[in-house]
Amino acid sequence: MTVKTNLMIAAASSLLLATGATAQTTAPATPQTAAPTTPATQGTTATPGTTATPAAPAAAATTTIAAALPTLPNRATLAKLVTAAKLQTTLAGPGPYTLFAPSDEAFTRLPAGALDTLLKPESAPTLATIIKYHVVAGAVTADQLKAQITAGGGKATLTTLAGQPLIASLGPNGNIELTDTAGIKSYVDTADIKETNGVVHLTNGMSVPKLG
């Protein structure tokens, strides 16, 4: 990894920490639960702060997290990053896994040029750490996660595939709140998109692990 890459990634982390990830600290007004998705059928989503129309009942999931990711709304950037990090095989494996999937907008908060730098081949190991920080072993639904939070006295410590902890708690309006290693918060705005090898929760912000 080049010095330039290290500096750009450090700048990205510093910016998120310095800004407090303002948009990430706004909890959606109404948490949602999504129906299983297939390449042709997706759970209904809504902009944070609005009330969503419940998703229509759907057949059992027939695809993996890796295959479903490009079909999820506003997750094109994450799908591209998963490919660049060479994690498609992992997210297509038996798992099961729980993926906290940041929106496209979440990645726009990185400094200019940082995303392009992360997509470079030499950045793949660091990018893999960032993506793995959004993945937890086991298929954990929103209700199961809330039960863990209650059992933990208000928080649950999730061990991510990056080997670093991600803290889950309950935010405003009953939303699941995620706090990363830098203290930055993001929220689940659509939960329980169930796939054959796990579950995806859509979040309105990215989480930042310790890098370097």
N, C-alpha and C positions, 0 to 999 in steps of 0.2 A: 504494500500500500504506500502510495506516495505521500510526501509531506503535505502537498496541496489537498489531497483527499482527507488526511487527518484534520487539517485546519478547517476545511469546509464542514466536516461532520461535527467538529467541536463547536463551530459557529452555529450550526443548526440546533444543537442541544442547548447552547447558551441562550439563543433567541427564545426558544420555547420556555426556558426557565425564567428568563427576564420578563417576558410578557405575561407569564402566568397562564399562557394559552387561553386568553380571554374567552374566545368562542367555545372552547372546550368546557368551560366552567358553567355554562348555561344548560340546565337540565331540561329535557323535553317536558312539556306539560302533561302529556299522557303517554306512558310507556305502552308499547304494543307487543303482541305476540303474533308471530308470523306463521303461516301455514308452510308445510314442507315445500321445497322448490325442486323443480326439474328444469332442464334446459328450456322447456316451453312454458312452464308455469312457475310463477314466483309469488311469494307472500306480498301483501299490500304494504307499502311504506308511506310515510308522510313526513313533511318537513317538521323538525323539532318546533314545539310550540303550538302545533295544531292537533286536532282530534282526528284520528285516522278511521277510515271505514274498515271494519273487521275483514280480514282475508276470508275468502270463501273456502269451505272445506276442500282439501286436496288429497290426492292419493298419496300413499307412502312414498318417501323419497326414493329415487332410483339412480341417483348420481352421487359422486363423491364431492367433498368440499372443494377440491382442486378444479373439478369440472364445472361445478356450480358457480364458482367465484366470478368468472367473466360475465355471468348472466345477472348478477345481483345489481340492483340499482345504485348508481353513483359509487361503484367500487372498481372502476377501470384502472385507476392508478395502483391500487393494491394488487390487482391481478398482474399488472406489469412488473411490479416489484417482486412478487412471488416468483415469477419466471426468471427475473434477473438474479435473484438469490438462489436459484436452482432448488427450490423447495416444492416444486410441483409433485415430485415423487412422494415426498413426505406426506403432503396433504391429500394425496390419492391413495395412500396406504391404508391398512386396516384400522389404524388408530385404536380406539376412537380418540377424537380431538375436539376441543372447544376453541373456536377462533373468534377473537374480538376484532371485528373488521372495521377499520377507520374509513370514513368517507373520503371522497376525492378532495373535498374542500379542506379537510384536515391537513393534507400534505402541502397545500398552498401556503401554509404559514411558515414553511421552511425558507431560509434566506434564498435570494435569487441565485440560481446555479447549483444549489445543494442537491436537488432532486436529480439533476443530470449527472452530478458527480457520483451519487449513490448507484446510478444505473450502469456505471462503467464496470467492466469485467474485474478490474483490480479491487473494486469496492465490495465484491460479492460476499466475502466473509463478514464484513461489518454489517452489510445489509441483511444477511441471514440472521445475525444476532437481533437486529431490530424487529424483523418479521417474527422470529421465534418468540420474542417477548410478548407477542399478541396471541400466542398459542399455549393452551394448557392440555396436558394429557387427561383423557377421559371426557365423555360427553356430559357436560354439566348444564342442565336447563336453568332457566331463570328462577324457577321455584326452588330447585335444589341449591342454587347459589344463595338465595335469600335464607334458606334454612341454615346453611353454613355460617352466614353472617350473624344470624340470631344465636346460633350455638357458640359463636366466637365472641359474644358480648358486644356485637356491633360492627365487627369486621371479620373478614376471612382472608387469610394469606394464601394466595395462589402461587404455586411454583410453576413458572413458565418453562417452555422448552429451551429458553436461553439460560436457564439455571438461576434466574433472578426473580425476586418476589414481586408480585403485583397485588395490591391491596384492594379488596372489594368491600364496599359498604353500601348503605342505603342513602340515596340523596333525596332531594325534594321530590314530592309527588310519587315517592316509592320507586324512583328510578335506581338502577344499579349504578353505583359510582365507582370508577376505577382510579386509583392513585398510583402513579409510577414512582420510580426511584428518585426522581427530582421533585416530587410533591405535586406534579401537574395532574389535573383531574380531567377525566372524560366520562361520558355517560352513554349507557346503552339506550338507544331510542327505538330499536326493534329487536325483540328477543326471539329465540327459539326457532330459527330457520334450520330445520332438521334435514340432515343428509345421511347417506348410507354409512358414513364413517365418522359421524359426530354431529355437532351443532354449531351454528354460526350466530353470533350476536352482533348486530350492526351498531357501531358507536359513532359519536359525533366528534371524536378527536383521536389522535394517535398517542401512544404511550412511549416513553423514552427510557431505554435501559441505560445502565452505565456502560460507556464505550471506552475502549483503549485500556 
